Amino acid sequence: MQNHTVKFFSTAVLALVGIITLNSTSLAEEASRNFQVVDNVAIYLGMMPAQIVKGHPRDHTESKMHGGVDAGNRREHLVIALFENSTGKRIEKAKVTGEMTAPGIRSQRKILEPMLIAGAVTYGNYFNVLGKSTYHIKIEIVLPGESVIEAKFLHKHFGK
């Protein structure tokens, strides 16, 4: 049952990323907003409603990740996947921090915790995302060996 739920969650994530991409006015523009390569690290960014996780039973692993989803209904789950660009090998032992800012909205900075979903390590945490706004997302990645890279993304939120 748990394996089925993980597969469902992974499928939901991929479907959401696909929907966001298809709703874009330019597929190339959208791809560049959600993907970039910095110092041979391929960085993929995803954003999905936290309500997806709220549907899990309380004892489910995903219900407890990042301290659980609170009662607020304007939460989004920021997810980052990292790969060595030259080899395609997934980066699993990084320390990742995310910061989101938007005009008139208080900046949020959080550790993006490692998560094992469908056997693959990604990094994520919940953020409050209010209204239709453009969020500036800064990702700081500390790789094994302590090299630090930074990436910046824009996220155009279309919610309430």
CNS distance restraints for C-alpha pairs under 8 A (distance, minus, plus):
assign (resid   1 and name CA) (resid   5 and name CA) 6.40 0.50 0.50
assign (resid   2 and name CA) (resid   6 and name CA) 6.30 0.50 0.50
assign (resid   2 and name CA) (resid  60 and name CA) 7.72 0.50 0.50
assign (resid   3 and name CA) (resid   7 and name CA) 6.26 0.50 0.50
assign (resid   3 and name CA) (resid 118 and name CA) 7.87 0.50 0.50
assign (resid   4 and name CA) (resid   8 and name CA) 6.14 0.50 0.50
assign (resid   5 and name CA) (resid   9 and name CA) 6.08 0.50 0.50
assign (resid   6 and name CA) (resid  10 and name CA) 6.11 0.50 0.50
assign (resid   6 and name CA) (resid 117 and name CA) 6.35 0.50 0.50
assign (resid   6 and name CA) (resid 118 and name CA) 5.92 0.50 0.50
assign (resid   7 and name CA) (resid  11 and name CA) 6.05 0.50 0.50
assign (resid   7 and name CA) (resid 118 and name CA) 6.29 0.50 0.50
assign (resid   8 and name CA) (resid  12 and name CA) 6.06 0.50 0.50
assign (resid   9 and name CA) (resid  13 and name CA) 6.20 0.50 0.50
assign (resid   9 and name CA) (resid  52 and name CA) 7.78 0.50 0.50
assign (resid  10 and name CA) (resid  14 and name CA) 6.32 0.50 0.50
assign (resid  10 and name CA) (resid 117 and name CA) 6.97 0.50 0.50
assign (resid  10 and name CA) (resid 118 and name CA) 6.84 0.50 0.50
assign (resid  11 and name CA) (resid  15 and name CA) 6.05 0.50 0.50
assign (resid  12 and name CA) (resid  16 and name CA) 6.02 0.50 0.50
assign (resid  13 and name CA) (resid  17 and name CA) 6.25 0.50 0.50
assign (resid  13 and name CA) (resid  46 and name CA) 7.99 0.50 0.50
assign (resid  13 and name CA) (resid  48 and name CA) 7.08 0.50 0.50
assign (resid  14 and name CA) (resid  18 and name CA) 6.15 0.50 0.50
assign (resid  15 and name CA) (resid  19 and name CA) 6.14 0.50 0.50
assign (resid  16 and name CA) (resid  20 and name CA) 6.16 0.50 0.50
assign (resid  16 and name CA) (resid  48 and name CA) 6.88 0.50 0.50
assign (resid  17 and name CA) (resid  21 and name CA) 6.16 0.50 0.50
assign (resid  17 and name CA) (resid  46 and name CA) 6.62 0.50 0.50
assign (resid  17 and name CA) (resid  47 and name CA) 7.76 0.50 0.50
assign (resid  18 and name CA) (resid  22 and name CA) 6.11 0.50 0.50
assign (resid  19 and name CA) (resid  23 and name CA) 6.13 0.50 0.50
assign (resid  20 and name CA) (resid  24 and name CA) 6.55 0.50 0.50
assign (resid  21 and name CA) (resid  27 and name CA) 6.24 0.50 0.50
assign (resid  21 and name CA) (resid  30 and name CA) 5.99 0.50 0.50
assign (resid  21 and name CA) (resid  31 and name CA) 7.23 0.50 0.50
assign (resid  22 and name CA) (resid  27 and name CA) 6.99 0.50 0.50
assign (resid  24 and name CA) (resid  29 and name CA) 7.91 0.50 0.50
assign (resid  24 and name CA) (resid  30 and name CA) 6.16 0.50 0.50
assign (resid  25 and name CA) (resid  29 and name CA) 7.96 0.50 0.50
assign (resid  26 and name CA) (resid  30 and name CA) 6.24 0.50 0.50
assign (resid  27 and name CA) (resid  31 and name CA) 6.10 0.50 0.50
assign (resid  28 and name CA) (resid  32 and name CA) 6.26 0.50 0.50
assign (resid  29 and name CA) (resid  33 and name CA) 6.43 0.50 0.50
assign (resid  30 and name CA) (resid  34 and name CA) 6.47 0.50 0.50
assign (resid  31 and name CA) (resid  35 and name CA) 5.90 0.50 0.50
assign (resid  32 and name CA) (resid  36 and name CA) 6.48 0.50 0.50
assign (resid  33 and name CA) (resid 153 and name CA) 5.84 0.50 0.50
assign (resid  33 and name CA) (resid 154 and name CA) 6.05 0.50 0.50
assign (resid  33 and name CA) (resid 155 and name CA) 7.33 0.50 0.50
assign (resid  34 and name CA) (resid  44 and name CA) 5.82 0.50 0.50
assign (resid  34 and name CA) (resid  45 and name CA) 4.95 0.50 0.50
assign (resid  34 and name CA) (resid  46 and name CA) 6.86 0.50 0.50
assign (resid  34 and name CA) (resid 153 and name CA) 6.94 0.50 0.50
assign (resid  35 and name CA) (resid  42 and name CA) 7.26 0.50 0.50
assign (resid  35 and name CA) (resid  43 and name CA) 5.59 0.50 0.50
assign (resid  35 and name CA) (resid  44 and name CA) 4.63 0.50 0.50
assign (resid  35 and name CA) (resid  45 and name CA) 6.26 0.50 0.50
assign (resid  36 and name CA) (resid  42 and name CA) 5.92 0.50 0.50
assign (resid  36 and name CA) (resid  43 and name CA) 5.42 0.50 0.50
assign (resid  36 and name CA) (resid  44 and name CA) 6.90 0.50 0.50
assign (resid  36 and name CA) (resid 151 and name CA) 7.74 0.50 0.50
assign (resid  37 and name CA) (resid  41 and name CA) 5.35 0.50 0.50
assign (resid  37 and name CA) (resid  42 and name CA) 4.40 0.50 0.50
assign (resid  37 and name CA) (resid  43 and name CA) 6.00 0.50 0.50
assign (resid  37 and name CA) (resid  85 and name CA) 7.11 0.50 0.50
assign (resid  38 and name CA) (resid  42 and name CA) 6.69 0.50 0.50
assign (resid  38 and name CA) (resid  43 and name CA) 7.69 0.50 0.50
assign (resid  38 and name CA) (resid 149 and name CA) 7.02 0.50 0.50
assign (resid  38 and name CA) (resid 150 and name CA) 7.53 0.50 0.50
assign (resid  38 and name CA) (resid 151 and name CA) 7.00 0.50 0.50
assign (resid  39 and name CA) (resid 149 and name CA) 7.25 0.50 0.50
assign (resid  40 and name CA) (resid  84 and name CA) 5.90 0.50 0.50
assign (resid  40 and name CA) (resid  85 and name CA) 5.03 0.50 0.50
assign (resid  40 and name CA) (resid  86 and name CA) 6.53 0.50 0.50
assign (resid  41 and name CA) (resid  82 and name CA) 6.58 0.50 0.50
assign (resid  41 and name CA) (resid  83 and name CA) 5.69 0.50 0.50
assign (resid  41 and name CA) (resid  84 and name CA) 4.89 0.50 0.50
assign (resid  41 and name CA) (resid  85 and name CA) 5.26 0.50 0.50
assign (resid  42 and name CA) (resid  82 and name CA) 5.72 0.50 0.50
assign (resid  42 and name CA) (resid  83 and name CA) 5.04 0.50 0.50
assign (resid  42 and name CA) (resid  84 and name CA) 6.05 0.50 0.50
assign (resid  42 and name CA) (resid  85 and name CA) 5.05 0.50 0.50
assign (resid  43 and name CA) (resid  80 and name CA) 6.82 0.50 0.50
assign (resid  43 and name CA) (resid  81 and name CA) 5.96 0.50 0.50
assign (resid  43 and name CA) (resid  82 and name CA) 4.96 0.50 0.50
assign (resid  43 and name CA) (resid  83 and name CA) 6.77 0.50 0.50
assign (resid  44 and name CA) (resid  80 and name CA) 5.58 0.50 0.50
assign (resid  44 and name CA) (resid  81 and name CA) 5.12 0.50 0.50
assign (resid  44 and name CA) (resid  82 and name CA) 6.54 0.50 0.50
assign (resid  45 and name CA) (resid  78 and name CA) 7.33 0.50 0.50
assign (resid  45 and name CA) (resid  79 and name CA) 5.86 0.50 0.50
assign (resid  45 and name CA) (resid  80 and name CA) 4.78 0.50 0.50
assign (resid  45 and name CA) (resid  81 and name CA) 6.72 0.50 0.50
assign (resid  46 and name CA) (resid  78 and name CA) 5.92 0.50 0.50
assign (resid  46 and name CA) (resid  79 and name CA) 4.99 0.50 0.50
assign (resid  46 and name CA) (resid  80 and name CA) 6.36 0.50 0.50
assign (resid  47 and name CA) (resid  76 and name CA) 6.36 0.50 0.50
assign (resid  47 and name CA) (resid  77 and name CA) 5.55 0.50 0.50
assign (resid  47 and name CA) (resid  78 and name CA) 4.69 0.50 0.50
assign (resid  47 and name CA) (resid  79 and name CA) 6.16 0.50 0.50
assign (resid  48 and name CA) (resid  52 and name CA) 7.84 0.50 0.50
assign (resid  48 and name CA) (resid  76 and name CA) 5.50 0.50 0.50
assign (resid  48 and name CA) (resid  77 and name CA) 5.21 0.50 0.50
assign (resid  48 and name CA) (resid  78 and name CA) 6.81 0.50 0.50
assign (resid  49 and name CA) (resid  75 and name CA) 6.39 0.50 0.50
assign (resid  49 and name CA) (resid  76 and name CA) 4.54 0.50 0.50
assign (resid  49 and name CA) (resid  77 and name CA) 6.00 0.50 0.50
assign (resid  50 and name CA) (resid  54 and name CA) 6.64 0.50 0.50
assign (resid  50 and name CA) (resid  69 and name CA) 6.87 0.50 0.50
assign (resid  50 and name CA) (resid  73 and name CA) 7.95 0.50 0.50
assign (resid  50 and name CA) (resid  75 and name CA) 5.49 0.50 0.50
assign (resid  50 and name CA) (resid  76 and name CA) 4.98 0.50 0.50
assign (resid  50 and name CA) (resid  77 and name CA) 5.47 0.50 0.50
assign (resid  50 and name CA) (resid 126 and name CA) 7.22 0.50 0.50
assign (resid  51 and name CA) (resid  55 and name CA) 6.79 0.50 0.50
assign (resid  51 and name CA) (resid  73 and name CA) 7.50 0.50 0.50
assign (resid  51 and name CA) (resid  75 and name CA) 7.87 0.50 0.50
assign (resid  53 and name CA) (resid  62 and name CA) 6.53 0.50 0.50
assign (resid  53 and name CA) (resid  63 and name CA) 5.99 0.50 0.50
assign (resid  53 and name CA) (resid  69 and name CA) 7.49 0.50 0.50
assign (resid  54 and name CA) (resid  63 and name CA) 6.67 0.50 0.50
assign (resid  54 and name CA) (resid  69 and name CA) 6.66 0.50 0.50
assign (resid  56 and name CA) (resid  60 and name CA) 6.17 0.50 0.50
assign (resid  56 and name CA) (resid  62 and name CA) 7.29 0.50 0.50
assign (resid  56 and name CA) (resid  63 and name CA) 5.90 0.50 0.50
assign (resid  57 and name CA) (resid  63 and name CA) 6.89 0.50 0.50
assign (resid  58 and name CA) (resid  63 and name CA) 5.82 0.50 0.50
assign (resid  58 and name CA) (resid  64 and name CA) 7.39 0.50 0.50
assign (resid  59 and name CA) (resid  63 and name CA) 6.96 0.50 0.50
assign (resid  59 and name CA) (resid  64 and name CA) 7.54 0.50 0.50
assign (resid  60 and name CA) (resid  64 and name CA) 6.92 0.50 0.50
assign (resid  61 and name CA) (resid  65 and name CA) 6.54 0.50 0.50
assign (resid  62 and name CA) (resid  68 and name CA) 7.94 0.50 0.50
assign (resid  63 and name CA) (resid  68 and name CA) 5.53 0.50 0.50
assign (resid  63 and name CA) (resid  69 and name CA) 7.14 0.50 0.50
assign (resid  64 and name CA) (resid  68 and name CA) 4.47 0.50 0.50
assign (resid  64 and name CA) (resid  69 and name CA) 7.79 0.50 0.50
assign (resid  65 and name CA) (resid 115 and name CA) 7.97 0.50 0.50
assign (resid  66 and name CA) (resid 113 and name CA) 7.10 0.50 0.50
assign (resid  66 and name CA) (resid 125 and name CA) 5.93 0.50 0.50
assign (resid  66 and name CA) (resid 126 and name CA) 7.24 0.50 0.50
assign (resid  69 and name CA) (resid  75 and name CA) 7.99 0.50 0.50
assign (resid  69 and name CA) (resid 126 and name CA) 7.63 0.50 0.50
assign (resid  74 and name CA) (resid 128 and name CA) 5.73 0.50 0.50
assign (resid  74 and name CA) (resid 129 and name CA) 5.78 0.50 0.50
assign (resid  74 and name CA) (resid 130 and name CA) 6.28 0.50 0.50
assign (resid  75 and name CA) (resid 126 and name CA) 6.20 0.50 0.50
assign (resid  75 and name CA) (resid 127 and name CA) 5.51 0.50 0.50
assign (resid  75 and name CA) (resid 128 and name CA) 4.60 0.50 0.50
assign (resid  75 and name CA) (resid 129 and name CA) 5.90 0.50 0.50
assign (resid  76 and name CA) (resid 126 and name CA) 5.52 0.50 0.50
assign (resid  76 and name CA) (resid 127 and name CA) 5.37 0.50 0.50
assign (resid  76 and name CA) (resid 128 and name CA) 6.32 0.50 0.50
assign (resid  76 and name CA) (resid 129 and name CA) 6.35 0.50 0.50
assign (resid  77 and name CA) (resid 124 and name CA) 6.76 0.50 0.50
assign (resid  77 and name CA) (resid 125 and name CA) 5.68 0.50 0.50
assign (resid  77 and name CA) (resid 126 and name CA) 4.51 0.50 0.50
assign (resid  77 and name CA) (resid 127 and name CA) 6.38 0.50 0.50
assign (resid  78 and name CA) (resid 124 and name CA) 5.32 0.50 0.50
assign (resid  78 and name CA) (resid 125 and name CA) 5.64 0.50 0.50
assign (resid  78 and name CA) (resid 126 and name CA) 6.16 0.50 0.50
assign (resid  78 and name CA) (resid 127 and name CA) 7.03 0.50 0.50
assign (resid  79 and name CA) (resid 112 and name CA) 7.83 0.50 0.50
assign (resid  79 and name CA) (resid 122 and name CA) 6.76 0.50 0.50
assign (resid  79 and name CA) (resid 123 and name CA) 5.60 0.50 0.50
assign (resid  79 and name CA) (resid 124 and name CA) 4.35 0.50 0.50
assign (resid  79 and name CA) (resid 125 and name CA) 6.98 0.50 0.50
assign (resid  80 and name CA) (resid 122 and name CA) 5.80 0.50 0.50
assign (resid  80 and name CA) (resid 123 and name CA) 5.09 0.50 0.50
assign (resid  80 and name CA) (resid 124 and name CA) 6.16 0.50 0.50
assign (resid  81 and name CA) (resid  90 and name CA) 7.89 0.50 0.50
assign (resid  81 and name CA) (resid 121 and name CA) 7.43 0.50 0.50
assign (resid  81 and name CA) (resid 122 and name CA) 4.84 0.50 0.50
assign (resid  81 and name CA) (resid 123 and name CA) 6.45 0.50 0.50
assign (resid  82 and name CA) (resid  90 and name CA) 5.92 0.50 0.50
assign (resid  82 and name CA) (resid  91 and name CA) 5.30 0.50 0.50
assign (resid  82 and name CA) (resid  92 and name CA) 7.70 0.50 0.50
assign (resid  82 and name CA) (resid 122 and name CA) 7.21 0.50 0.50
assign (resid  83 and name CA) (resid  88 and name CA) 5.62 0.50 0.50
assign (resid  83 and name CA) (resid  89 and name CA) 5.37 0.50 0.50
assign (resid  83 and name CA) (resid  90 and name CA) 4.22 0.50 0.50
assign (resid  83 and name CA) (resid  91 and name CA) 5.10 0.50 0.50
assign (resid  84 and name CA) (resid  88 and name CA) 5.24 0.50 0.50
assign (resid  84 and name CA) (resid  89 and name CA) 5.28 0.50 0.50
assign (resid  84 and name CA) (resid  90 and name CA) 6.35 0.50 0.50
assign (resid  84 and name CA) (resid  91 and name CA) 6.60 0.50 0.50
assign (resid  85 and name CA) (resid  89 and name CA) 7.64 0.50 0.50
assign (resid  90 and name CA) (resid 121 and name CA) 7.73 0.50 0.50
assign (resid  91 and name CA) (resid 121 and name CA) 7.83 0.50 0.50
assign (resid  92 and name CA) (resid 114 and name CA) 7.95 0.50 0.50
assign (resid  92 and name CA) (resid 121 and name CA) 5.75 0.50 0.50
assign (resid  92 and name CA) (resid 122 and name CA) 7.53 0.50 0.50
assign (resid  93 and name CA) (resid 143 and name CA) 7.05 0.50 0.50
assign (resid  93 and name CA) (resid 144 and name CA) 6.51 0.50 0.50
assign (resid  94 and name CA) (resid 141 and name CA) 6.47 0.50 0.50
assign (resid  94 and name CA) (resid 142 and name CA) 5.59 0.50 0.50
assign (resid  94 and name CA) (resid 143 and name CA) 4.73 0.50 0.50
assign (resid  94 and name CA) (resid 144 and name CA) 6.18 0.50 0.50
assign (resid  95 and name CA) (resid 111 and name CA) 7.96 0.50 0.50
assign (resid  95 and name CA) (resid 112 and name CA) 7.73 0.50 0.50
assign (resid  95 and name CA) (resid 141 and name CA) 5.77 0.50 0.50
assign (resid  95 and name CA) (resid 142 and name CA) 5.00 0.50 0.50
assign (resid  95 and name CA) (resid 143 and name CA) 6.62 0.50 0.50
assign (resid  96 and name CA) (resid 111 and name CA) 6.11 0.50 0.50
assign (resid  96 and name CA) (resid 112 and name CA) 5.29 0.50 0.50
assign (resid  96 and name CA) (resid 113 and name CA) 7.25 0.50 0.50
assign (resid  96 and name CA) (resid 123 and name CA) 7.07 0.50 0.50
assign (resid  96 and name CA) (resid 139 and name CA) 6.97 0.50 0.50
assign (resid  96 and name CA) (resid 140 and name CA) 5.69 0.50 0.50
assign (resid  96 and name CA) (resid 141 and name CA) 4.61 0.50 0.50
assign (resid  96 and name CA) (resid 142 and name CA) 6.37 0.50 0.50
assign (resid  97 and name CA) (resid 109 and name CA) 7.18 0.50 0.50
assign (resid  97 and name CA) (resid 110 and name CA) 5.74 0.50 0.50
assign (resid  97 and name CA) (resid 111 and name CA) 4.38 0.50 0.50
assign (resid  97 and name CA) (resid 112 and name CA) 5.20 0.50 0.50
assign (resid  97 and name CA) (resid 139 and name CA) 5.76 0.50 0.50
assign (resid  97 and name CA) (resid 140 and name CA) 5.17 0.50 0.50
assign (resid  97 and name CA) (resid 141 and name CA) 6.62 0.50 0.50
assign (resid  98 and name CA) (resid 109 and name CA) 5.68 0.50 0.50
assign (resid  98 and name CA) (resid 110 and name CA) 5.46 0.50 0.50
assign (resid  98 and name CA) (resid 111 and name CA) 6.28 0.50 0.50
assign (resid  98 and name CA) (resid 112 and name CA) 6.27 0.50 0.50
assign (resid  98 and name CA) (resid 137 and name CA) 6.82 0.50 0.50
assign (resid  98 and name CA) (resid 138 and name CA) 5.73 0.50 0.50
assign (resid  98 and name CA) (resid 139 and name CA) 4.65 0.50 0.50
assign (resid  98 and name CA) (resid 140 and name CA) 6.47 0.50 0.50
assign (resid  99 and name CA) (resid 107 and name CA) 6.99 0.50 0.50
assign (resid  99 and name CA) (resid 108 and name CA) 5.44 0.50 0.50
assign (resid  99 and name CA) (resid 109 and name CA) 4.14 0.50 0.50
assign (resid  99 and name CA) (resid 110 and name CA) 6.40 0.50 0.50
assign (resid  99 and name CA) (resid 136 and name CA) 7.96 0.50 0.50
assign (resid  99 and name CA) (resid 137 and name CA) 5.55 0.50 0.50
assign (resid  99 and name CA) (resid 138 and name CA) 5.14 0.50 0.50
assign (resid  99 and name CA) (resid 139 and name CA) 6.56 0.50 0.50
assign (resid 100 and name CA) (resid 107 and name CA) 5.73 0.50 0.50
assign (resid 100 and name CA) (resid 108 and name CA) 5.27 0.50 0.50
assign (resid 100 and name CA) (resid 109 and name CA) 6.53 0.50 0.50
assign (resid 100 and name CA) (resid 127 and name CA) 7.97 0.50 0.50
assign (resid 100 and name CA) (resid 135 and name CA) 6.22 0.50 0.50
assign (resid 100 and name CA) (resid 136 and name CA) 5.59 0.50 0.50
assign (resid 100 and name CA) (resid 137 and name CA) 4.58 0.50 0.50
assign (resid 100 and name CA) (resid 138 and name CA) 6.59 0.50 0.50
assign (resid 101 and name CA) (resid 105 and name CA) 6.63 0.50 0.50
assign (resid 101 and name CA) (resid 106 and name CA) 6.64 0.50 0.50
assign (resid 101 and name CA) (resid 107 and name CA) 4.57 0.50 0.50
assign (resid 101 and name CA) (resid 108 and name CA) 6.61 0.50 0.50
assign (resid 101 and name CA) (resid 135 and name CA) 5.48 0.50 0.50
assign (resid 101 and name CA) (resid 136 and name CA) 5.19 0.50 0.50
assign (resid 101 and name CA) (resid 137 and name CA) 6.65 0.50 0.50
assign (resid 102 and name CA) (resid 106 and name CA) 7.41 0.50 0.50
assign (resid 102 and name CA) (resid 107 and name CA) 7.24 0.50 0.50
assign (resid 102 and name CA) (resid 133 and name CA) 6.93 0.50 0.50
assign (resid 102 and name CA) (resid 134 and name CA) 6.20 0.50 0.50
assign (resid 102 and name CA) (resid 135 and name CA) 4.72 0.50 0.50
assign (resid 102 and name CA) (resid 136 and name CA) 6.19 0.50 0.50
assign (resid 103 and name CA) (resid 133 and name CA) 8.00 0.50 0.50
assign (resid 108 and name CA) (resid 127 and name CA) 7.31 0.50 0.50
assign (resid 110 and name CA) (resid 125 and name CA) 7.20 0.50 0.50
assign (resid 111 and name CA) (resid 124 and name CA) 7.80 0.50 0.50
assign (resid 111 and name CA) (resid 125 and name CA) 7.17 0.50 0.50
assign (resid 112 and name CA) (resid 123 and name CA) 5.12 0.50 0.50
assign (resid 112 and name CA) (resid 124 and name CA) 4.29 0.50 0.50
assign (resid 112 and name CA) (resid 125 and name CA) 5.22 0.50 0.50
assign (resid 113 and name CA) (resid 123 and name CA) 5.05 0.50 0.50
assign (resid 113 and name CA) (resid 124 and name CA) 5.25 0.50 0.50
assign (resid 113 and name CA) (resid 125 and name CA) 6.42 0.50 0.50
assign (resid 114 and name CA) (resid 121 and name CA) 6.30 0.50 0.50
assign (resid 114 and name CA) (resid 122 and name CA) 5.65 0.50 0.50
assign (resid 114 and name CA) (resid 123 and name CA) 4.35 0.50 0.50
assign (resid 114 and name CA) (resid 124 and name CA) 6.63 0.50 0.50
assign (resid 115 and name CA) (resid 120 and name CA) 7.91 0.50 0.50
assign (resid 115 and name CA) (resid 121 and name CA) 5.43 0.50 0.50
assign (resid 115 and name CA) (resid 122 and name CA) 5.27 0.50 0.50
assign (resid 115 and name CA) (resid 123 and name CA) 5.70 0.50 0.50
assign (resid 115 and name CA) (resid 124 and name CA) 7.13 0.50 0.50
assign (resid 116 and name CA) (resid 120 and name CA) 5.36 0.50 0.50
assign (resid 116 and name CA) (resid 121 and name CA) 4.64 0.50 0.50
assign (resid 116 and name CA) (resid 122 and name CA) 6.54 0.50 0.50
assign (resid 117 and name CA) (resid 121 and name CA) 6.46 0.50 0.50
assign (resid 117 and name CA) (resid 122 and name CA) 7.36 0.50 0.50
assign (resid 129 and name CA) (resid 157 and name CA) 7.61 0.50 0.50
assign (resid 130 and name CA) (resid 159 and name CA) 7.58 0.50 0.50
assign (resid 130 and name CA) (resid 160 and name CA) 6.84 0.50 0.50
assign (resid 131 and name CA) (resid 157 and name CA) 7.17 0.50 0.50
assign (resid 131 and name CA) (resid 158 and name CA) 7.23 0.50 0.50
assign (resid 131 and name CA) (resid 159 and name CA) 5.75 0.50 0.50
assign (resid 131 and name CA) (resid 160 and name CA) 4.63 0.50 0.50
assign (resid 132 and name CA) (resid 156 and name CA) 7.29 0.50 0.50
assign (resid 132 and name CA) (resid 157 and name CA) 5.18 0.50 0.50
assign (resid 132 and name CA) (resid 158 and name CA) 4.93 0.50 0.50
assign (resid 132 and name CA) (resid 159 and name CA) 5.68 0.50 0.50
assign (resid 132 and name CA) (resid 160 and name CA) 6.32 0.50 0.50
assign (resid 133 and name CA) (resid 156 and name CA) 5.90 0.50 0.50
assign (resid 133 and name CA) (resid 157 and name CA) 5.42 0.50 0.50
assign (resid 133 and name CA) (resid 158 and name CA) 7.25 0.50 0.50
assign (resid 134 and name CA) (resid 154 and name CA) 6.58 0.50 0.50
assign (resid 134 and name CA) (resid 155 and name CA) 5.58 0.50 0.50
assign (resid 134 and name CA) (resid 156 and name CA) 4.34 0.50 0.50
assign (resid 134 and name CA) (resid 157 and name CA) 6.09 0.50 0.50
assign (resid 135 and name CA) (resid 154 and name CA) 5.67 0.50 0.50
assign (resid 135 and name CA) (resid 155 and name CA) 5.02 0.50 0.50
assign (resid 135 and name CA) (resid 156 and name CA) 6.26 0.50 0.50
assign (resid 135 and name CA) (resid 157 and name CA) 7.31 0.50 0.50
assign (resid 136 and name CA) (resid 152 and name CA) 7.12 0.50 0.50
assign (resid 136 and name CA) (resid 153 and name CA) 6.00 0.50 0.50
assign (resid 136 and name CA) (resid 154 and name CA) 4.87 0.50 0.50
assign (resid 136 and name CA) (resid 155 and name CA) 6.53 0.50 0.50
assign (resid 137 and name CA) (resid 152 and name CA) 5.62 0.50 0.50
assign (resid 137 and name CA) (resid 153 and name CA) 5.01 0.50 0.50
assign (resid 137 and name CA) (resid 154 and name CA) 6.01 0.50 0.50
assign (resid 137 and name CA) (resid 155 and name CA) 7.21 0.50 0.50
assign (resid 138 and name CA) (resid 150 and name CA) 7.05 0.50 0.50
assign (resid 138 and name CA) (resid 151 and name CA) 5.83 0.50 0.50
assign (resid 138 and name CA) (resid 152 and name CA) 4.53 0.50 0.50
assign (resid 138 and name CA) (resid 153 and name CA) 6.43 0.50 0.50
assign (resid 139 and name CA) (resid 150 and name CA) 5.60 0.50 0.50
assign (resid 139 and name CA) (resid 151 and name CA) 5.17 0.50 0.50
assign (resid 139 and name CA) (resid 152 and name CA) 6.26 0.50 0.50
assign (resid 140 and name CA) (resid 148 and name CA) 7.06 0.50 0.50
assign (resid 140 and name CA) (resid 149 and name CA) 5.96 0.50 0.50
assign (resid 140 and name CA) (resid 150 and name CA) 4.59 0.50 0.50
assign (resid 140 and name CA) (resid 151 and name CA) 6.66 0.50 0.50
assign (resid 141 and name CA) (resid 148 and name CA) 5.62 0.50 0.50
assign (resid 141 and name CA) (resid 149 and name CA) 5.29 0.50 0.50
assign (resid 141 and name CA) (resid 150 and name CA) 6.22 0.50 0.50
assign (resid 142 and name CA) (resid 146 and name CA) 5.64 0.50 0.50
assign (resid 142 and name CA) (resid 147 and name CA) 5.74 0.50 0.50
assign (resid 142 and name CA) (resid 148 and name CA) 4.52 0.50 0.50
assign (resid 142 and name CA) (resid 149 and name CA) 6.63 0.50 0.50
assign (resid 143 and name CA) (resid 147 and name CA) 5.38 0.50 0.50
assign (resid 143 and name CA) (resid 148 and name CA) 6.29 0.50 0.50
